[in-house]
């Protein structure tokens, strides 16, 4: 009896995409299709989605607490009380809303109006940063020759940023400022102050 020849196994290396286009399978990727692993993969994906959803929900709730804490802090600030921390009480634990002396950089054009408002107190409340960034393509050339050609090698960035003493000094000076000045400074700070952190009980 003649031995039956096996038909050659054809492997399709083209994988259909959702768009209907085809893409060659990547040779460095394997597909694990194990009956025991499939439910574990599904569980991982489900948990990951739940974490993402819970994170979004948590950020929404935190936002509500921060908003209430900020309103209380502003009210106390205007009444003459300065605090960087607000304790938000729960049934059995509390959350601490910590307002940091941490701000993002401002455009250097903000310097003049702030100097006009704070006068001689400006230097202890703000610092003028000048950042020189070395252009990578010029590094080798810079080693060979340095001199008056500074701008060929460095890109200069300027900005204004409140110092760590800003909040306390601003609190001390606030009553000496006119409403229009307070409003101007408030708008600038709202645009650059970092979001407060939320500390959970351990």
C-alpha positions as CSV (number, residue, x, y, z in Angstrom):
1,X,0.0,0.0,0.0
2,X,1.5,3.3,-1.1
3,X,2.2,5.8,1.7
4,X,0.0,8.8,1.5
5,X,2.0,12.0,1.3
6,X,1.0,14.7,3.8
7,X,-0.1,18.0,2.3
8,X,2.3,20.8,3.1
9,X,1.1,23.1,6.0
10,X,0.6,26.6,4.8
11,X,1.1,29.4,7.3
12,X,-0.5,32.7,6.7
13,X,1.9,35.4,7.9
14,X,-0.5,38.2,7.1
15,X,-2.8,39.4,9.9
16,X,-6.0,41.3,9.1
17,X,-6.3,44.6,10.8
18,X,-9.6,46.3,11.9
19,X,-9.2,48.7,9.0
20,X,-9.2,45.8,6.5
21,X,-5.6,46.3,5.6
22,X,-3.1,43.5,6.1
23,X,0.1,43.7,8.1
24,X,2.9,41.1,8.2
25,X,3.2,39.3,11.5
26,X,6.2,40.5,13.6
27,X,8.7,37.7,13.9
28,X,9.8,38.9,17.3
29,X,6.3,38.5,18.8
30,X,4.7,35.3,20.0
31,X,1.0,34.6,20.7
32,X,0.3,32.7,23.9
33,X,-3.0,30.9,23.5
34,X,-3.3,28.6,26.5
35,X,-6.8,27.7,27.9
36,X,-5.5,28.2,31.4
37,X,-4.0,31.6,30.7
38,X,-6.9,33.1,28.7
39,X,-9.1,33.8,31.8
40,X,-6.0,35.2,33.6
41,X,-5.4,37.6,30.7
42,X,-9.1,38.6,30.7
43,X,-8.9,39.2,34.5
44,X,-5.8,41.4,34.1
45,X,-7.4,43.5,31.4
46,X,-10.6,43.8,33.5
47,X,-8.7,44.8,36.6
48,X,-6.6,47.3,34.6
49,X,-9.7,48.9,33.2
50,X,-11.2,49.0,36.8
51,X,-8.1,50.7,38.1
52,X,-8.2,53.3,35.3
53,X,-11.9,54.0,36.1
54,X,-11.3,54.1,39.8
55,X,-8.3,56.5,39.3
56,X,-10.6,58.8,37.3
57,X,-13.3,58.6,39.9
58,X,-10.7,59.2,42.7
59,X,-9.3,62.3,40.9
60,X,-12.9,63.7,40.7
61,X,-13.5,63.2,44.4
62,X,-10.0,64.6,45.2
63,X,-10.8,67.7,43.1
64,X,-14.0,68.3,45.1
65,X,-12.0,68.1,48.4
66,X,-9.3,70.4,47.0
67,X,-11.8,72.9,45.8
68,X,-13.5,73.0,49.2
69,X,-10.1,73.2,51.0
70,X,-9.0,76.0,48.8
71,X,-12.2,78.0,49.4
72,X,-11.7,77.5,53.2
73,X,-8.1,78.5,53.0
74,X,-8.9,81.6,50.9
75,X,-11.5,82.6,53.5
76,X,-9.1,82.1,56.4
77,X,-6.4,84.0,54.4
78,X,-8.6,87.0,54.1
79,X,-9.5,86.8,57.8
80,X,-5.8,86.9,58.7
81,X,-5.0,83.2,59.2
82,X,-2.1,81.7,57.1
83,X,-2.0,77.9,56.7
84,X,-0.4,75.6,54.1
85,X,-2.3,72.5,55.2
86,X,-6.1,71.8,55.5
87,X,-7.3,68.7,57.3
88,X,-10.4,67.3,55.6
89,X,-12.1,65.0,58.1
90,X,-13.8,61.8,57.2
91,X,-15.8,59.4,59.5
92,X,-12.7,57.7,61.0
93,X,-9.7,59.2,59.1
94,X,-8.7,62.5,57.7
95,X,-7.0,63.6,54.4
96,X,-4.4,66.3,54.4
97,X,-4.5,68.8,51.6
98,X,-1.1,70.4,51.5
99,X,-0.6,73.6,49.5
100,X,3.1,73.7,48.5
101,X,5.3,76.6,47.8
102,X,5.8,75.1,44.3
103,X,5.0,77.0,41.1
104,X,5.7,76.5,37.4
105,X,7.8,79.0,35.5
106,X,6.2,82.2,34.2
107,X,7.1,84.1,31.1
108,X,9.7,86.8,31.8
109,X,7.1,89.5,30.7
110,X,5.4,88.9,34.1
111,X,8.5,90.3,35.9
112,X,7.8,94.0,35.4
113,X,4.2,94.0,36.7
114,X,5.2,91.9,39.7
115,X,8.1,94.3,40.5
116,X,5.7,97.2,40.3
117,X,3.4,95.5,42.9
118,X,6.0,94.2,45.4
119,X,8.8,96.8,45.0
120,X,11.8,96.0,47.3
121,X,10.2,92.8,48.4
122,X,10.3,91.4,44.9
123,X,13.8,89.8,45.2
124,X,12.7,87.6,48.2
125,X,9.5,86.5,46.5
126,X,10.7,85.8,43.0
127,X,13.9,84.8,41.3
128,X,14.9,85.5,37.8
129,X,16.2,82.4,36.1
130,X,18.5,82.4,33.1
131,X,18.9,79.0,31.6
132,X,21.7,78.4,29.0
133,X,21.2,75.1,27.2
134,X,24.2,73.7,25.3
135,X,23.4,72.8,21.7
136,X,24.5,69.2,21.2
137,X,25.8,69.7,17.7
138,X,28.2,72.4,19.0
139,X,29.7,70.4,21.9
140,X,32.8,69.2,20.0
141,X,33.4,72.7,18.5
142,X,33.0,74.3,21.9
143,X,35.8,72.2,23.3
144,X,38.1,73.4,20.5
145,X,37.1,77.1,20.8
146,X,35.4,79.2,23.4
147,X,35.2,82.9,23.5
148,X,32.8,85.7,22.6
149,X,30.7,83.5,20.4
150,X,28.5,82.4,23.3
151,X,25.2,82.6,21.4
152,X,26.4,80.1,18.8
153,X,26.7,77.5,21.5
154,X,24.0,78.2,23.9
155,X,20.2,78.8,23.6
156,X,19.1,81.2,26.4
157,X,15.8,80.9,28.1
158,X,14.5,83.4,30.7
159,X,11.6,83.0,33.2
160,X,10.3,84.2,36.5
161,X,9.4,81.9,39.4
162,X,8.2,82.5,43.0
163,X,10.7,81.6,45.7
164,X,10.0,79.3,48.7
165,X,9.5,82.5,50.8
166,X,6.8,83.9,48.4
167,X,3.6,82.7,50.2
168,X,4.6,83.9,53.7
169,X,5.8,87.3,52.4
170,X,2.7,87.7,50.2
171,X,0.6,87.0,53.3
172,X,2.4,89.7,55.2
173,X,2.1,92.3,52.5
174,X,-1.4,91.5,51.2
175,X,-3.2,94.3,53.2
176,X,-0.9,96.9,51.8
177,X,-1.8,96.1,48.3
178,X,-4.6,97.6,46.3
179,X,-7.5,95.4,45.1
180,X,-6.4,95.7,41.5
181,X,-2.9,94.6,42.5
182,X,-4.3,91.6,44.5
183,X,-6.4,90.7,41.5
184,X,-3.4,90.8,39.1
185,X,-1.2,88.8,41.3
186,X,-4.0,86.3,42.0
187,X,-4.5,85.7,38.3
188,X,-0.8,85.2,37.7
189,X,-0.5,82.7,40.6
190,X,-3.6,80.8,39.6
191,X,-2.0,80.2,36.2
192,X,1.3,78.9,37.6
193,X,0.8,77.4,41.1
194,X,1.1,73.6,41.2
195,X,-1.9,71.5,42.1
196,X,-1.9,70.7,45.9
197,X,-1.0,67.1,46.9
198,X,-3.4,64.8,48.8
199,X,-1.9,62.7,51.6
200,X,-3.7,59.5,52.6
201,X,-3.5,57.8,56.0
202,X,-1.1,54.9,56.3
